Amino acid sequence: MNNRQLFLSHLAQTTDFPLMIEIEKAEGIYMYGPEGKEYMDLISGIGVSNVGHRHPKVLEAIQNQLDKYLHLMVYGEYVQSPQVQLAKALCETLPSHLDNVYFVNSGSEAVEGALKLAKRYTNRREIISCVNAYHGSSHGSLSVGGNEIFKRAYRPLLPGIKNVVYGSFQQLDEITENTAAFIVETIQGEAGIMVACSEYFKALRRKCDETGTLLILDEIQAGFGRTGKFWAFEHFGIVPDILVCAKGMGGGMPIGAFIANKDVMGAFKNNPLLGHITTFGGHPVSAAASLATIKVIQEEKLLEQVETKANLFKKLLVHPKIRSIHNKGLMMAVEFESFEVLKPIIDRAIENGVITDWFLFCDDAMRIAPPLIITEEEIEKACGVILEAIEGR
Ligand code: PMP
């Protein structure tokens, strides 16, 4: 059997329409199939490869760490240089009160940790989250998700969860002194890139302060430079109590974190109650890769280029079949009439060497989230292929 047949026979299938592109090598914004077929990656493994595939600085950091040690001990027991150096570097990108980092393996696990921490710190049970939110696929993170279709089969989920509309000022009144946390994606990703306004975030912050509710911002997709700021919340003039990140954080390696104030994080320490335990969280190789990723974003001044590159996409992607484009930096959704219109466009573009896809909760919009290192010439080339695909070529 060839690899595509093995994929269908032995790999658990997760979607009706797997992209099923076979890749043998990836470098920068490019991926290469078996016969050397070249693809431009415009989705970055869903917001992961922000510094491109196999960035040399990330590879070097991984190689250096491979020569030292792999796993040593469950997270939080031994002093491991990659973890402490990464924690310091992360805190330096953040407002000073966010000074304590808990490393985990994934976005879902970071959300789990953040929710548990909010319950422990506030001693409250209610959590508020948003309609159409995606926070992960584990039971806890699914419980705060905002799409009933995805949740129905798994009920009963966590009790005490309320969904409100993202961006609704009126529904901020749902936040009370019983609310442990309000969890929200700063930019809603899987809903098709929805962006609330600064006034909303400021009102949300005020309401959380008035009621002693912790504000958890999920920047798993929007963080690490994707929107043109290191953290998306910097666009809105607010700061979270707990920040969750993953995806782009590892430069292609698996790692996540929830970050809070030392005082808040201290709620996890009291024995004999369990806080959060993770065997592989903050794996030294992933932590070394993540530290290199932060340096690459800073040294290559990637943030400064995001807005110009996003504007170029918007300037070039003009066609009667494109209804609108919404974005925050290089986190973009290109809207079509329906999935039936969009799907063959995506297929043709892939055939012609440009990879895009759609969103979990928004299947009539094309996802464009390329590595931030994409050049203007590459954007022009990619948009040319997409426009041709729209034309049916
Ligand atoms: N939150 C957001 C906003 C996400 O986009 C995702 C992943 N798509 C997650 C949480 C879950 O992350 P993971 O798949 O690493 O568990």
Residues whose N, C-alpha, C, O or C-beta is under 5 A from the ligand:
A	BS01	PMP	S106 G107 S108 E109 Y134 H135 G136 E185 G189 D218 I220 Q221 A246
